[in-house]
Amino acid sequence: MHATLSSQMFSGIKNDMVRNIFLLFVLCFLLFPAACKKENTHAENMISGLQNLPGIWELRSAKGGYAPGFGGDFTAGNGTKWSFTDSTYKRYSKGNFYDSGIYKLSSGINPATSTTMNAMLLNSDTILPFYFHIANDTLTLYVGVIEADGIMDKYVRIENP
């Protein structure tokens, strides 16, 4: 009787161990594909939804900033533009090129709206992200908080990539 009880206990422990090893194997099998993600700049820089950043955007309105003459509405053809590819940008003021580099998309809490938004990190600058929102071919950019010399600019898409 003692031998039968010992063999049943051993059998139960053995079954539990086999089940645990099997579950561990299944868990590893399911998690392995997630760990093997290929880097892709284009995929990283895609914004959810149908609208995306690449293209040319021209300024239509500006708020904030304390520079004299800054702010208000702007007409089509004013020449203040952003041009985006999948990973690079160029900036123009009144039709004149003045800045370029690479950008990476991220997200964070926009201090101007206290909401989670997409953010552009220009040339790996994590100190001053450009928070943005795209809706109906309008790109709204936030830099800082308007009340503290920040800006909110609205651009319209004038050219697709």
MOHUTA-V540750 format. One record per backbone hydrogen bond with DSSP energy under -0.5 kcal/mol. CO is the residue of the C=O (numbers start at 1). NH is the residue of the N-H. E is the energy in kcal/mol with one decimal. If there is no record, write none. Layout:
[[CO;NH;E] [CO;NH;E]]
//
This chain:
[[1;5;-2.1] [2;6;-2.0] [3;7;-2.1] [4;8;-1.9] [5;9;-2.1] [6;10;-2.4] [7;11;-2.1] [8;12;-2.3] [9;13;-2.3] [10;14;-2.5] [11;15;-2.3] [12;16;-2.1] [13;17;-2.3] [14;18;-2.4] [15;19;-2.5] [16;20;-2.4] [17;21;-2.5] [18;22;-2.5] [19;23;-2.5] [20;24;-2.3] [21;25;-2.2] [22;26;-2.4] [23;27;-2.4] [24;28;-2.4] [25;29;-2.3] [26;30;-2.0] [27;31;-2.0] [28;32;-2.0] [29;33;-0.6] [31;35;-1.2] [32;35;-0.7] [32;36;-0.7] [33;36;-0.7] [35;37;-0.6] [40;44;-2.3] [41;45;-2.1] [43;46;-1.2] [54;161;-0.5] [55;84;-3.1] [56;158;-3.1] [56;159;-1.4] [57;82;-2.2] [58;156;-2.5] [60;74;-3.0] [61;154;-2.8] [62;72;-2.3] [63;152;-2.1] [67;70;-1.9] [72;62;-2.4] [75;78;-1.1] [79;81;-0.9] [79;95;-2.3] [80;59;-2.9] [81;92;-2.6] [82;57;-3.0] [83;90;-1.7] [84;55;-2.0] [87;103;-2.2] [88;85;-2.4] [89;101;-1.8] [90;83;-2.5] [91;98;-2.5] [91;99;-1.2] [92;81;-1.4] [93;96;-2.1] [96;93;-2.5] [99;91;-2.9] [101;89;-2.4] [102;123;-3.5] [104;121;-2.8] [106;119;-2.3] [108;110;-0.7] [108;117;-2.9] [109;111;-0.5] [110;113;-0.7] [110;114;-2.8] [110;115;-0.6] [115;110;-3.0] [117;108;-2.2] [118;132;-2.3] [119;106;-2.7] [120;122;-0.7] [120;130;-2.4] [121;104;-1.5] [121;124;-0.7] [122;125;-2.1] [124;126;-0.8] [129;131;-0.8] [130;120;-2.6] [131;142;-3.1] [132;118;-0.8] [133;140;-3.0] [135;138;-1.3] [137;157;-2.0] [138;135;-2.2] [138;140;-0.6] [139;141;-0.6] [139;155;-2.9] [140;133;-1.7] [141;153;-2.2] [142;131;-1.8] [143;151;-2.3] [145;148;-2.0] [145;150;-2.2] [146;149;-1.1] [150;65;-1.7] [151;143;-2.3] [152;63;-1.7] [153;141;-2.9] [154;60;-3.4] [154;61;-1.6] [155;139;-2.7] [156;58;-2.7] [159;56;-2.6]]
//
